[in-house]
Amino acid sequence: MMQNAYRRLYALWMREGIGGIIRHGLRRPPLRQRFVARYAPKAGPGLEIGPSHSPLAPKTEGFNVEILDHASAQDLRTKYRNAGVDIDHIEDVDFIWRGESLPETVGRRGCYDWIIASHVIEHTPDLVGFLGDCQALLQESGRLILVVPDKRYCFDHFQSLTSTGDVLDAHQFGRTRPSPGRVFDHFANAVGKGRHRVLSWHRRAPGAMQLVHTLEGARDSWRHAQTDDAYVDVHNWRFTPESFRLIIGDLRDLGLLELGITDGPTGAGGEFCACLQRSNNRHGDRIANLTAVERPSAEPTRFEADENADYPIARTIASSMRFSATSRPAR
């Protein structure tokens, strides 16, 4: 392995000189790819949920992975044909989700070494149900790898943070779609940054915040959500790394989830990554966790300081699977 690395560096030096080594040879892969390399071995078996045109564990790169999405590969290629993305990255879909539980969709339980869900959980109306479904699909030592937008650095910037109580209410009432009020809040408060109103950014991005929609438009969407059966897709949940740790810890300590955070949540740019596994460990001093939510660190994380990291967040948010898990108890 080291010999191959040296050969690549030597080839870069011969082709582009020392500048080539600086530009390419020493570049660290993006945080999300580092998490995949660490926790999703190619031998699998694995499941990637809602990868659309941006799979993190592509079959074409040798991953033993199955794909679950809301539409077939052909339908996804049609959907994104004029969206300015590379539809050649869309891979064959093994399971099409139609509203049932994930174990019902897959037809098996306890079968995966790892599951990847990138920019998916914020769309799920029942977070406990979704995490419980993933837990049911994992082998005893299996890992759930999550990539989640940091609400401070995307269009959710002015939205309130999700609380554990919000998550519990959604699970108790078996929510299968966003409430009309949640739809209103999204359209009334969504912002973009800078002249082009980009929907996601890294911490040091310049530019002022601008509203994306009008208040009148938010009112119309609110009314539409009350009277129409069409699903209005918004972010149901808003997290920072600290608030995500608090909620997962609460769900674990309340006995609603066996999975606990074993790595992360670690931030880079406008998102953070976390790895969850079955764990008997409690999640520490709750006062300390609450204080961390109230006063998140102002210092960039070790990954956020990586200037070579790739932050395709706006593309991912626009293309992430419009996914809503039905209410299911954790198992």
C-alpha positions in Angstrom: 0.0 0.0 0.0 2.8 2.4 0.9 4.7 1.5 -2.3 1.6 2.4 -4.3 1.3 5.7 -2.5 4.9 6.5 -3.2 4.4 5.6 -6.9 1.5 8.0 -7.1 3.5 10.8 -5.6 6.4 10.1 -7.9 4.1 10.1 -10.9 2.7 13.5 -9.8 6.2 14.9 -9.3 7.3 13.7 -12.8 4.2 15.1 -14.4 3.5 18.3 -12.5 6.5 18.9 -10.3 6.2 19.8 -6.6 3.1 21.9 -7.4 1.3 18.7 -8.4 2.2 17.0 -5.1 0.9 20.0 -3.2 -2.3 20.3 -5.2 -3.2 16.6 -5.5 -0.8 14.2 -3.7 -1.3 15.6 -0.2 -5.0 16.3 -0.4 -7.1 14.7 2.3 -10.3 13.1 1.1 -13.5 14.8 2.3 -14.8 14.0 5.8 -17.7 12.0 4.6 -15.4 9.8 2.5 -13.0 9.3 5.5 -16.0 8.1 7.5 -17.0 5.7 4.8 -13.4 4.4 4.5 -13.2 3.9 8.2 -16.6 2.3 8.9 -17.9 0.9 5.6 -15.5 -1.8 4.3 -16.1 -2.6 0.7 -16.7 -6.3 1.5 -19.9 -5.2 3.2 -22.6 -6.2 3.0 -23.9 -2.7 3.2 -27.0 -0.6 2.4 -27.0 3.0 1.2 -30.3 4.9 1.7 -31.2 7.6 -0.8 -27.9 8.2 -2.6 -29.5 9.4 -5.8 -26.7 10.8 -8.0 -24.2 11.1 -5.2 -23.5 7.6 -3.8 -20.9 7.5 -1.0 -20.3 3.7 -1.5 -20.7 3.1 -5.3 -21.1 -0.3 -6.7 -18.8 0.8 -9.5 -16.0 1.2 -7.0 -16.3 -2.3 -5.7 -18.6 -1.9 -2.7 -20.8 -4.8 -1.8 -23.8 -2.6 -1.3 -27.5 -2.5 -2.0 -29.4 0.7 -2.7 -32.7 1.8 -1.3 -34.3 4.9 -2.8 -37.7 6.5 -3.5 -37.6 5.7 -7.2 -36.0 3.4 -9.7 -32.7 4.3 -11.4 -34.4 5.1 -14.6 -36.9 7.4 -12.9 -34.1 9.1 -11.0 -32.2 9.7 -14.3 -35.3 11.3 -15.8 -35.8 13.4 -12.7 -32.3 14.8 -12.7 -31.7 14.9 -16.4 -31.8 18.7 -16.6 -30.7 19.4 -13.0 -27.1 20.1 -13.8 -25.8 16.9 -12.1 -24.0 13.8 -13.5 -26.7 11.3 -13.9 -24.1 8.6 -14.8 -23.4 8.4 -11.1 -27.0 7.1 -10.5 -26.7 3.3 -9.8 -29.2 0.6 -10.1 -31.7 0.7 -7.2 -32.3 -2.6 -5.4 -35.3 -1.5 -3.2 -37.9 1.2 -3.9 -39.4 2.6 -0.7 -43.1 3.2 -0.9 -44.0 4.1 2.6 -43.6 0.9 4.5 -41.0 0.2 7.2 -37.4 -0.4 6.0 -37.3 -4.1 7.0 -40.6 -4.6 5.1 -39.0 -2.9 2.0 -35.8 -5.0 2.2 -37.6 -8.2 3.3 -34.9 -9.1 5.8 -33.6 -8.1 9.3 -30.1 -8.1 10.8 -28.4 -8.5 7.5 -26.1 -5.5 7.0 -22.6 -4.7 8.3 -23.2 -1.0 7.7 -25.8 1.4 6.5 -25.1 4.9 5.0 -27.7 7.7 5.0 -26.4 11.0 3.8 -28.7 14.0 4.2 -31.7 11.8 4.8 -32.6 11.9 8.5 -33.5 15.5 8.5 -36.3 14.7 6.0 -37.8 11.8 8.0 -41.1 12.8 9.8 -40.5 10.1 12.5 -36.8 10.1 13.5 -37.2 7.4 16.1 -39.0 5.2 13.7 -36.3 5.7 11.0 -33.4 5.0 13.4 -35.2 2.0 14.8 -35.7 0.6 11.3 -32.0 1.0 10.5 -31.2 -0.7 13.8 -33.4 -3.6 12.8 -31.5 -4.0 9.5 -28.1 -4.0 11.1 -26.2 -7.0 12.3 -25.4 -7.0 16.0 -22.1 -5.1 15.5 -23.3 -3.2 12.5 -22.7 0.6 12.0 -25.0 3.4 10.9 -23.1 6.2 9.2 -24.9 9.5 9.0 -24.1 12.7 7.2 -26.3 15.5 8.5 -26.6 19.2 7.6 -25.5 21.6 10.4 -28.4 24.0 10.6 -26.1 26.9 11.4 -24.6 26.7 7.9 -27.6 26.0 5.6 -31.0 27.5 4.8 -32.2 26.4 8.3 -29.9 29.0 9.9 -32.8 30.9 11.6 -34.9 27.9 12.5 -35.1 26.7 16.1 -33.1 23.6 17.1 -35.0 20.3 17.3 -35.5 19.1 20.9 -35.9 15.6 22.2 -39.5 16.4 23.0 -40.1 17.3 19.3 -38.8 13.9 18.3 -40.9 12.1 20.9 -44.1 13.9 19.8 -43.5 12.9 16.2 -43.0 9.3 17.2 -46.0 9.1 19.6 -48.4 10.5 17.0 -46.9 8.4 14.1 -46.2 11.4 11.9 -45.8 10.5 8.3 -45.4 14.0 6.9 -44.4 17.5 8.1 -47.1 19.4 10.0 -48.5 22.5 8.2 -46.8 24.6 10.8 -43.4 23.0 10.0 -44.0 23.7 6.3 -44.8 27.4 7.1 -41.7 27.8 9.2 -39.5 26.4 6.4 -40.9 28.7 3.7 -41.1 31.8 6.0 -37.6 31.5 7.4 -35.4 29.7 4.8 -32.4 31.8 3.9 -29.5 31.8 1.4 -26.1 33.4 1.8 -24.5 36.0 -0.5 -25.6 37.5 -3.8 -26.6 34.1 -5.2 -28.4 33.0 -2.1 -26.5 29.7 -1.8 -28.4 27.3 0.4 -25.4 25.9 2.3 -22.0 27.3 3.2 -18.9 26.7 5.3 -18.3 28.7 8.5 -16.1 31.4 6.9 -18.2 32.0 3.8 -18.8 35.7 3.1 -22.0 37.4 2.3 -25.2 38.5 3.9 -28.3 36.4 4.6 -31.3 36.8 2.4 -34.8 35.3 2.6 -35.5 32.7 -0.1 -39.3 32.9 0.0 -41.9 35.6 0.8 -44.2 35.5 3.8 -47.2 35.3 1.5 -45.6 32.3 -0.2 -45.1 30.7 3.2 -48.8 31.3 4.0 -49.8 29.7 0.7 -47.6 26.6 1.4 -49.1 26.4 4.9 -52.7 26.3 3.4 -51.6 23.8 0.8 -50.2 21.5 3.4 -53.5 21.6 5.3 -55.7 20.7 2.3 -53.7 18.7 -0.2 -52.5 15.1 0.0 -49.3 15.9 -1.8 -46.2 15.6 0.3 -44.4 18.9 1.0 -40.8 18.1 1.5 -39.0 20.2 4.1 -36.4 19.6 6.9 -38.3 18.2 9.8 -35.3 18.3 12.1 -32.6 20.9 12.6 -29.3 19.9 14.4 -25.9 21.1 15.3 -23.3 18.4 16.3 -23.9 19.2 19.9 -27.7 19.0 19.8 -27.6 15.8 17.8 -25.4 14.2 20.4 -27.8 15.3 23.1 -30.9 13.8 21.3 -29.3 10.5 20.4 -28.1 10.2 24.0 -31.5 10.9 25.3 -33.2 8.3 23.0 -30.6 5.8 24.0 -30.9 6.5 27.8 -34.8 6.4 27.5 -34.6 2.9 26.0 -36.1 4.0 22.7 -32.9 3.2 20.8 -30.1 0.7 21.2 -27.7 2.6 18.9 -25.3 5.1 20.5 -22.7 7.4 19.0 -19.3 5.8 18.8 -17.6 8.4 16.6 -18.4 12.0 16.0 -20.4 14.0 15.5 -17.6 15.7 13.7 -18.2 18.8 11.5 -16.8 19.9 8.2 -18.2 22.9 6.3 -21.9 22.8 6.4 -22.4 19.2 7.6 -21.3 16.7 10.3 -20.8 13.0 10.3 -21.5 10.4 13.0 -21.2 6.7 13.4 -23.7 4.8 15.5 -23.6 1.3 16.9 -25.3 -0.7 19.6 -23.9 0.4 22.9 -24.6 0.0 26.6 -22.8 3.2 27.4 -24.8 6.2 28.7 -24.0 9.5 27.0 -22.4 11.4 29.9 -23.4 14.3 32.0 -26.6 15.8 30.7 -25.9 19.2 32.1 -22.6 19.2 30.2 -24.4 18.1 27.0 -27.1 20.8 27.4 -24.4 23.4 28.0 -22.6 22.4 24.9 -25.8 22.9 22.9 -26.2 26.4 24.3 -22.5 27.3 23.9 -21.1 25.4 20.9 -17.4 25.7 20.4 -16.4 28.7 18.3 -13.3 26.9 17.2 -13.3 25.0 13.9 -13.0 21.3 14.3 -9.9 19.5 13.2 -11.7 18.5 10.0 -13.3 21.9 9.4 -9.9 23.4 9.2 -9.0 21.2 6.3 -9.0 23.7 3.4 -8.8 20.9 0.9 -12.1 19.3 1.9 -14.9 19.1 -0.6 -18.2 20.6 0.5 -20.9 19.7 -2.1 -23.6 20.4 0.4 -26.0 22.5 -1.7 -26.0 19.8 -4.3 -26.6 17.1 -1.7 -29.5 19.0 0.0 -31.1 19.6 -3.4 -30.9 16.0 -4.4 -31.2 14.1 -1.1 -33.9 11.5 -0.9 -37.3 12.8 0.0 -37.7 10.2 2.6 -40.3 9.7 5.4 -40.2 6.6 7.5 -43.4 5.3 8.9 -43.7 5.2 12.7 -42.1 2.1 14.1 -40.9 1.3 17.6 -37.2 0.8 18.0 -36.2 -2.8 18.1 
